[in-house]
Amino acid sequence: MNRPVNEKFGKKYHIRRGREFRAVYAARCRARDGVMTVCFRANAFGFPRLGLSVSRKVGKAHIRNLWKRRVREAFRRNRLSLPDSVDLVVLPNRLGEVPAYSAIRSSLLRLAEIAARRFARDAADRNEPSSEQSPS
């Protein structure tokens, strides 16, 4: 019988320290939809990492915990579909109620794809010679 891919959400996939969160926020790269906002930054680890920032404005403790459980589950089950070498910090939008897992999953995948496209575009811009320079 084939064993499933390791879908554990181990400590290496967490963004846990304050300085790691600040570094992601300082990169000032964000994508947003109706469900959540994702801040992102490239990392040197070769795999995606997830940070969660769920403020009290989202709701009471049981609502915040449900948000975190669903986002972690979406990340854990779809980690191989996410771009490599990226730190993602998820900030849920204040919706009044927690969206279904499927909405959170599709939102996370869509916003991570936006992050991957931005990284690719920025890398292409860095590698492309400036048109302002004239050859001497």
C-alpha positions as CSV (number, residue, x, y, z in Angstrom):
1,M,0.0,0.0,0.0
2,N,1.4,3.4,-0.9
3,R,2.1,5.7,2.0
4,P,0.7,9.3,1.7
5,V,3.1,12.2,1.5
6,N,4.2,13.5,4.9
7,E,1.6,16.2,5.6
8,K,2.7,16.9,9.1
9,F,2.9,20.6,10.2
10,G,6.2,20.4,12.0
11,K,8.0,23.2,13.7
12,K,10.2,23.9,10.6
13,Y,7.0,25.0,8.7
14,H,6.1,27.6,11.4
15,I,7.0,31.2,11.5
16,R,7.2,31.7,15.3
17,R,9.5,34.5,16.3
18,G,8.6,38.1,16.3
19,R,11.6,39.1,14.2
20,E,10.5,36.6,11.5
21,F,7.0,38.2,11.4
22,R,8.5,41.7,11.3
23,A,10.7,40.6,8.4
24,V,7.7,39.4,6.4
25,Y,5.8,42.6,7.2
26,A,8.8,44.8,6.3
27,A,9.0,43.2,2.9
28,R,5.7,45.0,2.2
29,C,4.5,42.3,-0.3
30,R,0.8,41.6,0.2
31,A,-2.1,40.0,-1.6
32,R,-5.7,40.2,-0.5
33,D,-9.1,38.8,-1.4
34,G,-12.4,38.7,0.4
35,V,-11.3,36.0,2.8
36,M,-7.8,36.9,4.0
37,T,-4.7,39.0,3.5
38,V,-1.4,37.2,2.9
39,C,1.9,38.9,3.5
40,F,4.8,37.2,1.9
41,R,8.6,37.2,1.6
42,A,11.2,34.9,0.1
43,N,13.1,32.6,2.5
44,A,16.2,30.5,2.1
45,F,14.8,27.3,3.5
46,G,13.5,25.7,0.2
47,F,10.0,25.1,1.6
48,P,7.1,27.3,2.5
49,R,6.5,28.4,6.0
50,L,3.3,29.7,7.6
51,G,2.6,32.4,10.2
52,L,-0.8,33.3,11.6
53,S,-1.8,36.7,13.0
54,V,-5.4,36.6,14.2
55,S,-6.3,39.6,16.2
56,R,-9.1,40.0,18.7
57,K,-10.9,42.1,16.2
58,V,-11.7,38.9,14.3
59,G,-13.8,37.6,17.2
60,K,-13.8,35.7,20.4
61,A,-11.3,33.0,21.2
62,H,-13.2,30.1,19.8
63,I,-13.6,32.0,16.5
64,R,-9.9,32.9,16.3
65,N,-9.0,29.3,17.1
66,L,-11.3,28.0,14.3
67,W,-9.7,30.4,11.8
68,K,-6.2,29.2,12.8
69,R,-7.2,25.5,12.7
70,R,-8.6,25.9,9.2
71,V,-5.7,27.9,7.8
72,R,-3.2,25.4,9.3
73,E,-5.1,22.5,7.8
74,A,-5.3,24.2,4.4
75,F,-1.5,24.9,4.5
76,R,-0.7,21.4,5.8
77,R,-2.7,19.6,3.1
78,N,-1.6,21.8,0.2
79,R,2.0,22.5,1.2
80,L,3.3,20.8,-2.0
81,S,1.1,23.0,-4.2
82,L,2.5,26.2,-2.6
83,P,5.5,28.0,-3.9
84,D,8.9,26.9,-2.5
85,S,11.0,29.2,-0.4
86,V,8.3,31.6,0.7
87,D,7.2,32.8,4.1
88,L,3.4,33.4,4.3
89,V,1.7,35.3,7.1
90,V,-2.1,35.0,7.0
91,L,-4.3,37.8,8.4
92,P,-8.0,36.9,8.3
93,N,-10.5,39.5,7.2
94,R,-13.3,40.4,9.6
95,L,-16.2,38.6,8.1
96,G,-18.4,38.1,11.1
97,E,-18.2,34.3,10.6
98,V,-15.4,31.9,9.7
99,P,-15.6,30.8,6.1
100,A,-15.7,27.1,5.2
101,Y,-12.5,25.2,4.8
102,S,-12.9,25.1,1.0
103,A,-13.1,28.9,0.8
104,I,-10.0,29.3,3.0
105,R,-8.1,26.6,1.0
106,S,-8.9,28.2,-2.4
107,S,-8.0,31.7,-1.1
108,L,-4.7,30.5,0.3
109,L,-3.7,28.8,-2.9
110,R,-4.8,31.8,-5.0
111,L,-2.9,34.3,-2.9
112,A,0.2,32.1,-2.8
113,E,0.1,31.9,-6.6
114,I,0.0,35.7,-6.7
115,A,3.0,35.7,-4.4
116,A,4.9,33.3,-6.8
117,R,4.1,35.4,-9.8
118,R,5.4,38.6,-8.0
119,F,8.6,36.8,-7.1
120,A,9.1,35.6,-10.7
121,R,8.4,39.2,-12.0
122,D,10.8,40.7,-9.4
123,A,13.5,38.2,-10.3
124,A,13.1,38.9,-14.0
125,D,13.3,42.7,-13.3
126,R,16.6,42.2,-11.4
127,N,18.1,40.0,-14.1
128,E,17.0,42.3,-16.9
129,P,19.6,45.1,-17.8
130,S,18.2,48.6,-17.5
131,S,17.2,50.2,-20.7
132,E,18.5,53.6,-19.4
133,Q,22.1,52.5,-19.7
134,S,23.7,53.0,-23.0
135,P,26.5,50.7,-24.1
136,S,29.9,52.5,-24.2
